[in-house]
């Protein structure tokens, strides 16, 4: 979660940065309002969104808060699940040098996990820097 805001018209929205590097502008729905009131949409939270259908056939959004964005790096199950899903989908080259900061660390952790799951192409890189004297 990046931030929440309100337009001049009074409509509320949130800005969400996804792990693929895109920033999404979402207008509040009743489900998002409810999730925010529960504290699930706090800034710096790592959340997942799933589209669902209710019993009446109406589309709904399910929000799952996985905790603070920094804490996700300790969640091995999350990375194993995402890496396995990407590998099953044929996405084996997880070498995206474009990202720095939090997103770069996320991709590096994903790469390490894919390597642990047997994808030799996803071999983790050393991020150390050697200084010349």
N, C-alpha and C positions, 0 to 999 in steps of 0.2 A: 504494500500500500504506500502510495506516495503522499496523497493529500485528499482533503475533502473541500468542497466549496459550494457557493451558492451564486447562481446567475442573477442578473438584475431583475429578471422576471420572478424570482423566488424559487425557481427549480433548483434542487440540490443535485450535486454530482460528486463523483470521486475520480481520481486519477490513479491508475493501477499500472505498474510496470511489470510486464510478464517476463518469464525467463527466456523467451526468444528475443528479448530486447525491444519489444514494442511497448509504447505507452498507450493505454486505453482510457478513453473518456466515457464513463458510464453514468447515465442518469439514474437516480434512485428509483427503485421499485419497492413495493411493500416488503419483499424478501430482503433487499439490501438495507432498508430501514430497520427491520427486525434484527438483522445480523449486527448492524452498528450499535443498536441499543444493548445487545448482549456483550459488546466489546470485541466482536470478532473482526471488525474492520479498522482497528487502530493503526495509525501510521507506523510503519516499519514491521507490520505483521506479515507473515508469509501465509497467504490464503490460496485455496483452490476454489474454483467455481465449476459447477456441473449443471448442465441443463437437464431438467427432469419434467415429467408430466404428472399432474395430480390426477385424482380419481375422475374428475370432470373433463379431463383431456386438455386442461390449461397448462401452458408452459410455465415452468417455475425455475428459479435459480437456487441451487443449494450451495451454501458457503461453508467451507471447512477451514477453520483457523488452525494452522500447524505451529503457531507460536511466533516468537520474535524472529525476524529474518536472520539474525546472527545465530540463533539456536538451531536453525535447520541443518547447519553443518555437522551437528552431532547426531542427527537422525539417519542412521545407516539404512534403516528400512525404506525411508523415502528415496534415497539415492539408488538403492538396489532395485526398487520398483520402477523408477523412471528409466534407469539404464537398461533394465531387462525389456521394458516396453519399447524403447528406441531400437534396441538390437533386434527384437522380433519384427519390427517394422522395416528392418533393413537399413536403418541409419547407424552406420558403424564408424563413420569418420567424425568423431566428436572433437575435432581440432579447430576450434574457432578462436583465432588470435585477436579478433576485433575487440573483445571485451576486456575492460580493466575493472578495478574496484570490486564491488560485491558480486556482480554478474560474472566477472572473470574468475573469481574464486569458486563460484557455483559450477561453472563449466569445468574447471580443473578437478573439482571433487567428483563430478559426474564422469569425467574421463578416467579418473583413478578407479572408480567403482566399475565402470565398463571393462577395464583391464582386469580387475579382480574376477569378473564374471567370464573371462576367457577371450576377450576381444584384444588381440595383440596390437591392432592398429591404434588402440586408444591408450597406448603406453603413456603414463604420466611424465611430465617434463620437470626438470629441475628449474626452479625459478631463482636460484641463487645468482648473484652477480659477483664477478671477480674484479677487483680493482687492481690496476697496475701501480707499481711503485716507481 
